[in-house]
Amino acid sequence: MYNNDQNPLPTASLIEELTDDELANYMGGTGYINPARQEIPGNSGTLNAPGLQNNANFYLDPNGSKRFISDRHVKEVVAEVDVQAILLGIANLPITSWKYKNQDETIRHIGPMAQDFAAIFNCGESDRFINTVDANGVALAAIQALYQKLQAQDLEINSLSQQISEIKQHLLIKSQ
C-alpha cells in the first residue's frame, strides 16, 4: 500500500496491510484468509472465503476448479505484446528457491520475486505480488516466442538440408 505521495507504507505484515478483497485480487482471487471457515455460495459452488461472491472476475465450478474471467468484452486498452521481449525477460528473471518466513523449514517454493517480475514485465497492481493472470500471460507469451524460434530454425534446417543435398548431388556428378 502507498501513501498519498506514492511511497510504500512500512508495515510488519502484508496480511495486516491488505483488506480481504485486496489480498484476493492480488492473489488472483484465491488468497483469502478465513479463520472462521465461513461457507459462501460462489458463482457455481460453495467457497470458504468471505467476499468472493461479489468478485466478478472469479468463478468456482462445482468440481472446485477456479476460473478467472478473461472475456474480451470486460477488457479495454488491449495491446499486443512483444513475445520475444517477454522471452528475453524470462531469461533475465532471477528464479530462486525460498520459503515464507512463517512456514516450516521443510517447505520450499520456486519462483521469481514479485519486485523482479514487476520490474521486467511492468504488469500488475503492485511490485509485491504476482497476479496469476500475469504469470499465465507471461508463460503463454514465452511459449509463443519459443514456437516462433522453432519455426524459424526448422526453415533454416530445411534450407541447409536442401543445400547439402544439392552439393552432394553436384559432387557425385562431378566425380563420375
C-alpha positions in Angstrom: 0.0 0.0 0.0 1.1 3.5 -0.7 0.6 6.9 1.0 -0.6 10.0 -1.0 3.0 10.6 -2.2 3.1 7.1 -3.7 5.7 6.0 -1.3 5.3 2.5 0.3 3.9 2.4 3.8 6.0 0.4 6.2 4.2 -2.5 7.8 5.1 -5.6 9.7 2.9 -7.8 7.6 1.2 -7.9 4.2 -1.8 -9.5 5.8 -2.3 -6.7 8.2 -1.9 -4.2 5.4 -4.4 -5.5 2.9 -8.2 -6.0 3.1 -9.5 -9.4 2.2 -10.7 -8.0 -1.2 -7.2 -6.5 -1.9 -5.5 -9.7 -0.9 -7.8 -11.9 -3.1 -7.3 -9.5 -6.1 -3.5 -9.7 -5.8 -3.6 -13.4 -5.5 -5.9 -13.9 -8.5 -9.0 -14.2 -6.2 -7.7 -17.2 -4.3 -5.8 -15.8 -1.4 -8.4 -15.1 1.3 -7.6 -15.8 4.9 -10.7 -17.2 6.5 -10.1 -18.4 10.1 -13.8 -18.8 10.7 -14.2 -21.2 7.7 -17.3 -19.4 6.6 -19.1 -21.0 3.6 -20.1 -18.6 1.0 -22.2 -19.5 -2.1 -20.0 -18.8 -5.1 -20.9 -18.3 -8.7 -21.2 -22.0 -9.2 -20.3 -23.7 -6.0 -19.5 -23.1 -2.3 -16.4 -21.2 -1.2 -14.8 -21.0 2.2 -13.8 -17.4 1.7 -15.7 -14.2 2.5 -16.3 -11.7 -0.3 -15.8 -13.9 -3.3 -19.5 -13.9 -4.0 -19.0 -10.3 -5.2 -15.8 -10.9 -7.2 -16.9 -10.6 -10.9 -13.5 -11.9 -12.1 -13.6 -15.2 -10.3 -15.7 -18.3 -10.7 -15.7 -21.7 -9.0 -17.3 -24.6 -10.8 -19.0 -27.4 -8.9 -15.8 -29.6 -9.2 -13.8 -26.9 -7.4 -11.6 -25.6 -10.2 -11.0 -21.9 -10.3 -11.8 -19.8 -13.3 -10.8 -16.2 -13.8 -12.8 -14.2 -16.3 -10.8 -13.3 -19.4 -13.6 -12.3 -21.8 -12.6 -9.7 -24.3 -15.8 -7.8 -23.5 -14.7 -6.9 -20.0 -11.3 -5.6 -21.1 -10.1 -2.3 -22.5 -6.9 -0.7 -23.7 -5.8 -4.0 -25.2 -2.4 -4.0 -26.9 -0.2 -6.6 -28.5 2.9 -7.7 -26.6 6.4 -8.4 -28.0 6.6 -12.1 -27.2 10.4 -12.1 -28.0 10.9 -9.4 -25.4 8.9 -11.4 -22.9 11.1 -14.5 -23.6 14.2 -12.3 -23.1 12.7 -11.0 -19.9 12.2 -14.6 -18.6 15.8 -15.4 -19.5 16.8 -12.4 -17.3 14.3 -13.1 -14.5 16.0 -14.5 -11.4 14.3 -17.7 -10.3 15.1 -18.8 -6.8 14.1 -21.3 -4.2 12.8 -20.0 -0.9 10.3 -20.4 2.0 7.9 -17.9 3.5 9.1 -16.6 6.9 6.1 -18.2 8.7 6.4 -21.6 7.1 8.1 -24.8 8.3 11.8 -25.1 7.3 10.9 -28.2 5.2 8.6 -26.3 2.9 10.2 -24.8 -0.2 8.9 -22.8 -3.2 10.4 -22.0 -6.5 9.8 -18.8 -8.4 10.6 -15.2 -9.0 10.4 -12.3 -6.6 7.5 -10.0 -7.3 9.7 -7.0 -7.4 11.8 -8.6 -10.2 8.7 -9.7 -12.1 7.1 -6.2 -11.9 10.4 -4.5 -13.0 10.9 -6.8 -16.0 7.3 -7.2 -17.2 5.7 -3.9 -16.0 2.3 -5.5 -15.1 0.0 -6.0 -12.2 -1.2 -3.7 -9.4 1.9 -3.9 -7.1 5.5 -4.9 -7.1 4.8 -7.1 -4.1 2.5 -9.6 -5.7 2.4 -11.6 -8.9 -1.1 -11.9 -10.2 -2.0 -15.3 -11.5 -3.3 -13.9 -14.8 0.0 -12.1 -15.4 2.1 -15.1 -14.6 0.0 -17.2 -17.0 0.2 -14.5 -19.7 4.0 -14.2 -19.4 4.3 -18.0 -19.7 2.0 -18.2 -22.7 3.8 -15.3 -24.4 7.1 -17.1 -23.9 5.7 -20.3 -25.3 4.7 -18.4 -28.4 8.1 -16.9 -28.7 9.8 -20.3 -28.4 7.4 -21.6 -31.1 8.4 -18.8 -33.4 12.0 -19.5 -32.8 11.5 -23.2 -33.5 9.6 -22.5 -36.8 12.5 -20.2 -37.9 15.0 -22.9 -37.1 13.0 -25.5 -38.9 13.0 -23.3 -42.0 16.8 -22.8 -41.7 17.4 -26.5 -41.2 15.3 -27.5 -44.2 17.1 -24.9 -46.3 20.5 -26.1 -45.2 19.5 -29.8 -45.8 18.4 -28.9 -49.3 21.7 -27.1 -49.9 23.7 -30.1 -48.6 21.7 -32.5 -50.9 22.4 -30.2 -53.9 26.1 -30.1 -53.0 26.2 -33.9 -52.6 24.4 -34.3 -56.0 26.8 -31.9 -57.6 29.9 -33.7 -56.2 28.5 -37.1 -57.2 28.0 -35.9 -60.8 31.5 -34.3 -60.8 33.2 -37.4 -59.5 31.8 -39.6 -62.3 
